[in-house]
Amino acid sequence: MQAFQRKIQRKLKKSGVRNTELLEEMTDHYLTLLEQKLEQGQHLAKAKQEVLTEIEQHDYKDMNRQIFFIHYKNHLIMSTLSIILVGMLTFTNVSQPTPPPLANFFIYADPPSIWPIEATRASISSGFGQRKHPILKTFRHHNGIDFKAKLGTPILAPANGVVQETGEDNGHGKYIVIKHDDIYTTRYHHLSEIKVEKGQEIKQGSTIGLVGSTGRSTAPHLHYEVLENGKHVNPEKFLKP
């Protein structure tokens, strides 16, 4: 499966994918698509070929350009504010109060440090890293950690942020994506109920959803992911004892 994952990534790069986060997102999407085809009873070789053919039918260059302009716009705004602040500091009279430091102008959320559900480390049923998929019985990278919990257990926002996406699909079930700042993003899969909407601002500790077993799941649990600068990292390093 890892060899096919690398083949997917080569195909995506050939189709124009340049952004690291987009490459990871689309690779996961096409691996999920392959799993769905296998669950439907398709032969492995045929399913793989259909996935690769679908990648070839898409041109991701426009998507990369959109991502570039978003980053460029954010950079331009921050550069302009920095120039204004430097001007304020340069022309400030010594008798006037000193303007606040630059850090106070750009406030970022803390890392996602609180637990997404009320649990202990003993509640982690599957850790981050390579593992055997509980349903497909194939080895693949587990991008997050799984918490075993009762159906309907409240899921808490681990930091302030904005809901970037909510939805439902066959693999992830009902899911939520929260962007906390330019560094951290968190994801929550297999929910029974979503309590927030796209674009909604949320506070650390607020309830965003309920634990469920939707999508590709064998029992009620929360699949929780943390992305740092667009790359999956082990969420356990942020969890306080």
C-alpha positions in Angstrom: 0.0 0.0 0.0 2.9 2.4 0.7 4.2 1.8 -2.8 0.9 2.7 -4.3 0.7 5.8 -2.0 4.0 6.9 -3.5 2.6 6.3 -7.0 -0.4 8.4 -6.2 1.8 11.3 -5.0 3.9 11.1 -8.2 0.7 11.3 -10.3 -0.5 14.2 -8.3 2.8 16.1 -8.7 2.6 15.4 -12.4 -0.9 16.8 -12.5 0.3 20.1 -10.9 0.1 19.6 -7.1 2.9 21.7 -5.5 1.5 22.7 -2.1 2.5 20.2 0.6 -0.8 20.4 2.5 -2.8 19.9 -0.7 -0.6 16.9 -1.7 -1.3 15.3 1.7 -5.0 16.0 1.5 -5.4 14.6 -2.0 -3.3 11.5 -1.3 -5.5 10.7 1.7 -8.6 11.3 -0.5 -7.5 8.9 -3.2 -6.4 6.2 -0.7 -9.9 6.5 0.8 -11.4 6.2 -2.7 -9.3 3.0 -3.2 -10.6 1.6 0.0 -14.2 2.3 -0.9 -13.7 0.5 -4.3 -12.3 -2.5 -2.5 -15.1 -2.6 0.0 -17.5 -2.6 -3.0 -15.9 -5.8 -4.2 -13.7 -4.5 -7.0 -10.5 -6.3 -7.9 -7.4 -4.6 -6.4 -5.6 -4.1 -9.7 -8.7 -2.6 -11.4 -9.4 -0.4 -8.4 -5.9 1.0 -8.4 -6.0 1.7 -12.1 -9.4 3.6 -11.8 -7.9 5.7 -9.0 -4.8 6.6 -11.1 -7.0 7.4 -14.1 -9.1 9.7 -12.1 -6.0 11.6 -10.9 -4.9 12.0 -14.6 -8.3 13.6 -15.5 -7.7 16.5 -13.1 -5.5 19.6 -13.5 -4.5 20.9 -10.1 -2.6 23.9 -11.4 -5.5 26.3 -10.8 -5.9 25.1 -7.3 -2.2 25.8 -6.6 -2.5 29.3 -8.0 -5.5 29.9 -5.6 -3.4 28.8 -2.7 -0.5 31.0 -3.7 -2.6 34.1 -4.0 -4.2 33.4 -0.5 -0.7 33.2 1.0 0.5 36.2 -1.0 -2.5 38.3 0.2 -1.9 37.4 3.8 1.8 38.2 3.5 1.1 41.5 1.9 -1.4 42.5 4.7 1.1 41.6 7.4 4.0 43.4 5.6 1.9 46.5 5.4 0.9 46.5 9.0 4.6 45.9 10.0 5.6 49.0 8.0 2.9 51.1 9.7 4.1 49.9 13.1 7.7 50.7 12.3 6.6 54.2 11.4 4.7 54.6 14.6 7.8 53.6 16.6 10.1 55.9 14.6 8.0 59.0 15.1 6.9 58.4 18.7 8.0 61.3 21.0 9.8 60.3 24.2 7.1 61.9 26.2 4.4 59.7 24.7 3.7 56.2 25.9 5.6 53.5 24.0 3.4 51.6 21.5 2.7 48.0 22.3 5.1 45.4 20.9 4.5 43.8 17.5 3.4 40.5 19.2 0.3 42.2 20.5 -0.9 43.1 17.0 -0.8 39.5 15.7 -2.5 37.3 18.2 -2.3 33.5 17.4 -4.1 30.7 19.3 -2.2 28.6 21.7 -1.3 25.1 20.5 -4.2 22.6 20.8 -3.2 21.7 24.3 -6.4 20.5 26.1 -7.9 17.0 25.6 -10.6 16.9 22.9 -12.7 14.7 25.3 -12.6 14.1 29.0 -10.3 11.1 29.1 -6.9 9.7 30.2 -4.1 8.3 28.2 -5.5 4.9 28.9 -8.4 5.9 26.7 -6.2 6.0 23.6 -7.1 2.9 21.7 -4.9 3.5 18.6 -1.8 5.7 18.5 -0.1 7.8 15.8 2.0 6.1 13.1 2.0 2.9 11.1 -0.7 0.4 12.0 -2.9 -2.4 10.6 -6.2 -1.0 9.5 -9.0 -2.5 11.8 -11.3 -3.1 8.8 -9.2 -3.4 5.7 -6.5 -5.4 7.5 -3.8 -3.6 5.5 -0.9 -1.6 7.0 -1.0 2.2 6.5 -0.1 5.3 8.4 -2.5 6.4 11.1 -2.6 10.3 10.9 -4.1 10.8 14.4 -5.0 9.0 17.6 -8.2 7.3 18.5 -10.0 7.8 21.8 -12.4 5.1 23.0 -15.5 6.7 24.4 -19.2 6.2 24.9 -21.6 7.3 22.2 -22.6 10.9 22.7 -19.6 11.9 24.7 -19.0 15.7 24.2 -16.0 16.7 22.0 -14.2 19.8 23.2 -12.2 22.4 21.1 -8.6 22.1 22.3 -7.9 25.8 21.4 -9.6 28.9 20.1 -10.2 28.8 16.3 -12.6 29.0 13.4 -14.5 26.1 11.9 -12.9 25.5 8.5 -15.1 22.7 7.4 -17.8 20.2 8.4 -19.3 17.3 6.5 -19.8 13.6 6.2 -18.3 10.9 3.9 -18.1 7.1 3.8 -14.6 7.0 5.4 -14.5 9.8 8.0 -18.2 9.7 8.8 -19.4 13.1 10.2 -16.3 15.3 10.7 -15.1 18.7 11.7 -12.0 20.7 10.7 -10.9 23.6 12.9 -8.2 26.2 11.9 -6.6 27.6 15.1 -4.1 29.9 13.4 -1.5 29.9 10.6 0.3 27.0 12.3 -2.3 24.6 13.8 -5.3 22.8 12.4 -7.3 20.0 14.1 -9.7 17.3 12.7 -12.3 15.2 14.3 -13.9 12.1 12.6 -16.7 9.5 13.2 -19.0 12.0 15.1 -22.6 11.2 15.9 -23.6 14.9 15.8 -21.9 18.1 14.7 -22.6 21.1 17.0 -20.9 23.9 15.0 -21.1 25.4 11.5 -18.5 26.4 8.9 -17.1 29.8 9.6 -18.1 29.8 13.3 -15.6 31.1 15.8 -15.1 28.7 18.7 -13.5 29.1 22.2 -11.2 26.6 23.9 -13.2 24.0 25.8 -16.5 24.6 24.0 -18.4 21.6 22.8 -18.1 21.2 19.0 -19.7 17.7 18.5 -20.5 14.3 20.0 -18.6 11.0 19.8 -20.1 8.5 17.4 -19.3 5.6 15.1 -20.2 7.0 11.6 -18.2 6.3 8.5 -15.6 3.5 8.5 -15.7 2.6 12.2 -16.1 -0.5 14.3 -17.3 1.1 17.5 -17.9 4.5 19.1 -14.7 6.5 19.3 -13.1 9.8 18.4 -10.4 10.0 15.7 -8.4 13.2 16.4 -5.7 14.7 14.2 -3.3 17.7 14.6 -1.6 19.4 11.7 1.4 21.7 12.3 2.3 23.8 9.3 0.2 21.5 7.1 1.8 18.3 8.2 0.3 15.6 10.5 2.1 15.4 13.9 1.5 13.2 16.9 -1.3 14.8 18.9 -0.1 13.2 22.1 2.8 15.7 22.3 0.3 18.5 23.0 -1.8 16.6 25.6 -1.1 17.7 29.1 -1.0 15.0 31.8 
